[in-house]
Amino acid sequence: MKTLRSKVSIIRDDNVVLTVIERHYSSDESIKYAFQDIAGRQFESIFFKFSAQNKVPYFICISSQAGCAMGCKFCATGYGGFFENLSADKMMAEVDIIHEEMIQTITEGSKTPFNIILMGMGEPLMNYNNVVEFFYKSREKFPFLNKIFISTVGIANRIIQLGDLGSLLNLKLYVSVHSPYNEERIKIMPVTKKYNIEAVIAACKNFSEKTNTRVKAAYLLLKDFNDTTQHAKDFAKLLDPNYFEAQILLYNATPSLPFERVSDEFAYEFANILANHGIETEVKISKGRDVNGGCGQLVKQIKEKTANRVLTPIQVNRRS
């Protein structure tokens, strides 16, 4: 792993929109970026690529907020608090910096197709208007842009609203499920108090019908918490294969947070249970594990170095 701290800034109308304060280069060719805006707010992005089996293997994953108010217990971002919604211009600046470096060092040329993912810091659907403006600007600026992926913890009313734009903007929706049981999900995802899993699934079906696409139901495996055979069976029961496909995620563990990663082999066993229930399922291996690739990990590390303290996580009851 290599770290580079040379600063690059995006300047528009004589104002610095944001500056790269750190870059970390992973052994898997991912590059993790830490950005800072003029107000001193810090947030992250990551560039990564998957194997040649992906028709468009290049991905720029950006933040939509500085911090996050959702408070998911497995996520490093949530422990740092929420600071601001990022403007469409700041989100564009994240893409511009990474795309410029991507075409110089990684890909074949300036018109190489790539994907944008809103799966960095923040909940995109809590910054809805800026995010939608960013979608339109991205499509206008990058005619060779492939898909825009948006990941949400399940803001049901906004999912329904987004469905009206999904086909126009070629959006792919990811929804974080992480447990089929409301009483368990609420322990790690407080948003469940407002939007229970049934409401989230119904909203996603609505999105699927409007866009004629299947929603990707993401399931983050957390060792000894949500990883039993019964979890897999009941997760499968939530998903109608006409509307959903599943993605099993392996945890990019964060020091001081109370969760552990399962083995790759176990993740595939879990995925096979869903597949046997008729759900198209993939296992997604974490990218950038050696460069704090998980959401909020790099900014958390930078802040802890600056403050000379460790952000203390809330304890979560796990299975005995």
C-alpha positions in Angstrom: 0.0 0.0 0.0 1.3 3.4 -1.0 0.2 6.8 0.3 0.5 10.0 -1.6 -0.3 13.4 0.0 0.3 15.7 -3.0 -2.6 18.1 -3.1 -4.9 18.6 -6.1 -7.7 21.1 -6.0 -10.8 21.8 -8.2 -11.3 25.5 -8.6 -14.4 27.0 -10.2 -15.3 30.7 -10.4 -12.1 31.4 -8.5 -13.3 29.3 -5.6 -11.7 26.1 -4.3 -14.5 23.6 -4.4 -12.5 20.8 -2.8 -8.9 19.6 -2.3 -7.4 16.1 -2.2 -5.7 15.8 1.1 -4.7 12.1 0.9 -4.5 9.3 -1.7 -3.9 5.7 -0.8 -3.0 3.1 -3.4 -4.2 -0.4 -2.8 -2.5 -3.6 -3.9 -5.8 -4.5 -5.7 -5.4 -1.3 -7.8 -8.1 0.6 -5.9 -7.3 4.2 -5.0 -8.9 5.8 -1.9 -9.2 9.6 -1.8 -9.8 11.9 1.2 -11.2 15.3 0.2 -11.6 18.5 2.1 -13.8 21.5 1.2 -13.3 25.2 1.9 -15.1 24.8 5.2 -12.8 22.0 6.3 -15.4 19.3 5.9 -13.8 15.9 5.0 -15.2 13.1 2.9 -14.1 10.2 0.8 -14.2 8.6 -2.6 -12.7 5.4 -4.1 -11.8 4.3 -7.6 -11.8 0.6 -8.2 -12.2 -1.9 -11.0 -13.6 -5.4 -11.2 -12.5 -8.2 -13.5 -12.9 -8.2 -17.3 -16.2 -10.1 -16.9 -17.8 -6.7 -16.2 -18.5 -5.0 -19.6 -17.6 -1.7 -17.9 -15.2 -2.6 -15.1 -14.3 0.9 -13.9 -16.1 2.5 -10.9 -15.9 5.9 -9.2 -17.6 5.6 -5.8 -18.3 9.0 -4.2 -19.8 10.6 -1.1 -23.1 12.5 -1.1 -22.7 13.9 2.4 -19.9 14.9 4.8 -20.7 12.5 7.5 -24.0 10.7 7.9 -27.0 10.9 10.3 -28.2 7.4 9.8 -26.1 5.9 12.6 -25.6 2.4 11.1 -23.6 0.6 13.8 -21.3 -1.3 11.4 -20.3 1.9 9.4 -17.3 4.1 10.3 -19.0 7.1 8.8 -21.9 7.0 11.3 -19.6 7.4 14.4 -18.2 10.7 13.1 -21.6 12.5 13.0 -23.3 14.5 10.2 -21.9 17.8 8.9 -23.5 18.8 5.6 -25.2 17.7 2.4 -22.7 18.0 -0.5 -23.8 20.2 -3.4 -24.1 18.8 -6.9 -20.9 20.8 -7.7 -18.9 19.1 -4.9 -20.0 15.7 -6.0 -19.1 16.6 -9.6 -15.7 17.7 -8.3 -15.1 14.3 -6.7 -15.8 12.6 -10.1 -13.8 15.2 -12.1 -10.6 14.7 -10.0 -10.8 10.9 -10.0 -11.8 10.7 -13.7 -8.9 12.8 -14.8 -6.5 10.6 -12.9 -8.2 7.5 -14.2 -7.8 8.4 -17.8 -4.2 9.3 -17.3 -3.1 6.2 -15.5 -5.6 3.4 -15.8 -7.8 3.3 -18.9 -7.5 3.6 -22.6 -8.6 7.2 -23.1 -10.9 10.1 -22.1 -14.0 8.4 -23.5 -13.5 5.1 -21.8 -16.9 4.1 -20.3 -17.1 4.0 -16.5 -19.7 3.8 -13.7 -20.6 6.2 -10.9 -21.7 4.8 -7.5 -23.2 6.9 -4.7 -22.1 4.4 -2.0 -19.5 6.6 -0.1 -20.2 8.7 3.0 -23.8 9.7 3.6 -27.3 8.7 2.7 -27.9 9.9 -0.9 -31.7 10.0 -0.5 -31.4 12.4 2.5 -29.7 14.8 0.0 -32.3 14.2 -2.7 -32.4 17.4 -4.6 -28.6 17.8 -4.8 -28.2 14.2 -5.8 -30.8 14.4 -8.6 -29.1 17.6 -9.9 -25.8 15.7 -9.8 -27.3 12.9 -11.9 -28.3 15.3 -14.6 -25.0 17.1 -14.6 -23.1 13.8 -14.8 -25.1 12.6 -17.8 -24.6 15.9 -19.6 -20.9 16.0 -19.0 -20.0 12.4 -19.6 -22.0 11.0 -22.5 -20.0 7.8 -22.3 -21.0 7.3 -18.6 -22.4 3.8 -18.3 -24.6 3.4 -15.2 -25.2 5.4 -12.1 -25.7 3.2 -9.0 -27.3 4.6 -5.9 -27.2 2.9 -2.5 -29.7 3.6 0.2 -30.5 2.3 3.7 -34.1 2.4 2.7 -35.7 5.8 2.7 -39.0 4.4 1.3 -40.8 7.6 0.2 -37.7 8.8 -1.7 -37.2 5.4 -3.4 -40.7 5.8 -4.8 -40.0 9.3 -5.9 -36.7 8.3 -7.5 -38.5 5.7 -9.6 -39.9 8.4 -11.8 -36.3 9.3 -12.9 -34.8 5.8 -12.9 -35.2 4.9 -16.6 -34.4 8.5 -17.8 -31.1 8.5 -16.0 -30.2 4.8 -16.3 -30.1 4.3 -12.5 -29.5 1.1 -10.7 -30.8 0.9 -7.1 -29.1 -0.9 -4.2 -30.9 -1.2 -0.9 -29.2 -2.2 2.3 -31.2 -5.0 4.0 -28.6 -6.7 6.3 -31.3 -8.6 8.3 -34.8 -9.9 7.4 -36.1 -9.2 10.9 -37.1 -5.7 12.0 -36.2 -6.3 15.6 -32.7 -7.3 14.7 -32.2 -4.8 11.8 -33.1 -1.9 14.1 -30.1 -2.8 16.3 -27.7 -2.0 13.5 -29.8 0.3 11.3 -31.8 2.8 13.4 -33.6 4.0 10.3 -35.7 0.8 10.7 -37.7 2.7 13.3 -39.2 4.9 10.6 -39.0 2.6 7.6 -39.5 -1.0 8.5 -38.3 -3.7 6.1 -41.8 -4.3 4.7 -42.1 -0.7 3.7 -38.6 -0.7 2.1 -39.3 -3.8 0.1 -42.7 -2.4 -1.1 -41.0 0.8 -2.2 -38.3 -1.1 -4.1 -40.9 -3.1 -5.9 -42.4 0.2 -7.0 -39.1 1.4 -8.3 -38.5 -1.9 -10.1 -41.9 -1.7 -11.8 -41.4 1.9 -12.9 -37.9 1.3 -14.3 -38.2 -2.3 -15.5 -35.0 -3.1 -13.6 -34.4 -5.4 -10.7 -33.3 -3.8 -7.4 -30.1 -5.1 -5.8 -30.8 -6.2 -2.2 -27.5 -5.9 -0.4 -26.8 -8.1 2.7 -23.7 -7.4 4.7 -22.7 -10.5 6.6 -21.6 -9.8 10.2 -20.1 -12.7 12.0 -22.3 -14.2 14.8 -25.0 -11.6 14.2 -26.9 -12.1 11.0 -25.2 -15.1 9.4 -27.3 -18.2 10.1 -28.9 -20.5 7.6 -32.3 -19.3 8.8 -31.3 -15.7 8.1 -30.5 -16.7 4.5 -33.8 -18.5 4.1 -35.8 -15.6 5.5 -33.9 -13.1 3.4 -34.8 -15.1 0.3 -38.4 -15.1 1.3 -38.4 -11.3 1.3 -37.3 -11.1 -2.3 -39.5 -11.7 -5.3 -37.1 -12.7 -8.1 -39.1 -10.6 -10.6 -38.1 -7.5 -8.7 -34.9 -8.3 -6.8 -31.5 -9.8 -7.1 -29.2 -10.2 -4.1 -25.7 -9.2 -3.3 -23.8 -10.7 -0.4 -21.2 -8.3 1.0 -18.1 -9.2 3.1 -17.4 -6.7 5.9 -14.4 -4.4 5.5 -13.6 -4.5 9.2 -13.0 -1.2 11.0 -10.8 -1.2 14.1 -12.9 -0.4 17.3 -16.2 -1.3 15.7 -17.8 -4.4 17.3 -18.1 -6.6 14.2 -16.1 -9.2 12.4 -15.8 -10.5 8.8 -16.9 -14.0 7.9 -14.8 -16.1 5.6 -15.1 -15.9 1.8 -16.1 -19.6 1.8 -18.9 -19.0 4.3 -20.2 -16.0 2.2 -20.5 -18.3 -0.8 -22.4 -20.9 1.2 -24.8 -18.2 2.4 -25.3 -17.0 -1.2 -26.0 -20.6 -2.4 -29.0 -20.8 0.0 -30.5 -17.8 -1.7 -29.7 -19.1 -5.2 -31.4 -22.4 -4.3 -34.5 -20.3 -3.5 -34.5 -18.8 -7.0 -32.8 -15.5 -6.2 -30.0 -14.5 -8.5 -27.1 -13.8 -6.1 -23.6 -12.6 -6.2 -20.9 -12.3 -3.6 -19.0 -9.0 -3.7 -15.5 -9.1 -2.3 -14.4 -5.9 -0.6 -12.1 -3.6 -2.5 -9.3 -1.5 -1.0 -9.1 -3.5 2.3 -5.5 -2.3 2.8 -6.3 1.4 2.2 -9.3 1.9 4.5 -11.6 1.3 1.6 -14.8 0.9 3.6 -17.1 3.8 4.0 -15.8 6.5 6.4 -12.7 4.5 7.4 -10.0 6.9 6.0 -11.6 10.1 7.3 -12.1 8.3 10.7 -8.4 7.5 10.7 -7.4 11.1 9.8 -9.7 12.6 12.4 -8.4 10.3 15.1 -4.8 11.2 14.3 -5.7 14.9 14.5 -7.6 14.6 17.7 -5.4 11.9 19.2 -8.3 9.9 20.2 -10.4 6.9 19.0 -14.1 7.4 18.2 -15.8 5.0 20.6 -18.5 2.7 19.1 -21.8 1.9 20.7 -22.0 -1.7 21.8 -24.4 -4.0 19.9 -25.8 -7.2 21.3 -24.7 -10.2 19.3 -25.8 -13.8 19.4 -24.4 -15.8 22.3 
